[in-house]
Amino acid sequence: MHLVRLALVLLVCAFATNAAAEYPDKPIRLVVPQAAGSATDTVARIMGAELAKEIGQQVVIDNRPGGALTIGLDLTAKAEPDGYTICMGPIGALAITRHMVAKLPYDIERDFQPVALVTRGHLLLAVSPTLPFKSVQQVIDYAKANPGKLLNASSSNGSPGHVGGELFKYMSGTEIVHVPYRGGAAAINDLIAGRVHLMFESLNSIAPHAKQGTVRALAVSGARRSPGFPDLPTVAEAGVPGYEAPTWSGVIAPSGVSRPIIDKLNAAINTELKLGEMRDTLTRLGADVKAGTPADFAAFVADEAPKWAEVIKSSGMKLE
């Protein structure tokens, strides 16, 4: 009986190793839980194009926005665990919505496994060029004098921009109305036109607009200044001491995907992060490009999630 069991185990291992060796032999679907034009979508498209060169198969972007980033993750959790459906795992999906949504349709630790952390970076606080604000303090002063009149756009409920804006309101003692969109591109367009007044958005999607002057950049959200915008202060430096709202994004897969396939994807992503055009492109957009093992990404998420629980609790945010 023991010999039969051993033979079965060896057969399964041999099959898994052979499948991983052949992987991938068809296009890979990369689910993005936000709309086209969002910060996460920008990273996904840059990464997907370079990853395709490394693995020799097309990477097809599948945008599934909505549900405070839960629709795309739920689709991924229920996908066949064969390595042909993977997903972008941004901070909003992995560290924020778990504290805002009463009942998620999946368990993040049980139903997913990390592949690789791709970027870390900042949110940019930008205002419409139709407004006279030239500093963070001017925004705070106006908001205090005119409670409820300023409109703060975000790419979606539960996004880093949403949470970053709510934290700003809480720490600055202001009343600013949140306006969620279905994607960052639409929100940025309305910011440019003056239909909304301010926005916290990831640098890698709003940086080109800030550099062109179609939105007015006031500050970045991290603990330190951004190398892409060294002259911009942090929000903490500009009038809200202690404020910090970084952003990050990586790649995740369904929990059942075999380890050899996860390792192959991780190696391909890391190769592009270290040597490929992807690193240069993301750096130009203000992102801090990272590389590491699946275990590194798992430890990073485990460290980040509790921090955002405190932020969300203190600012009173909740999504049903």
Disulfide bonds with the S-S distance in Angstrom:
none
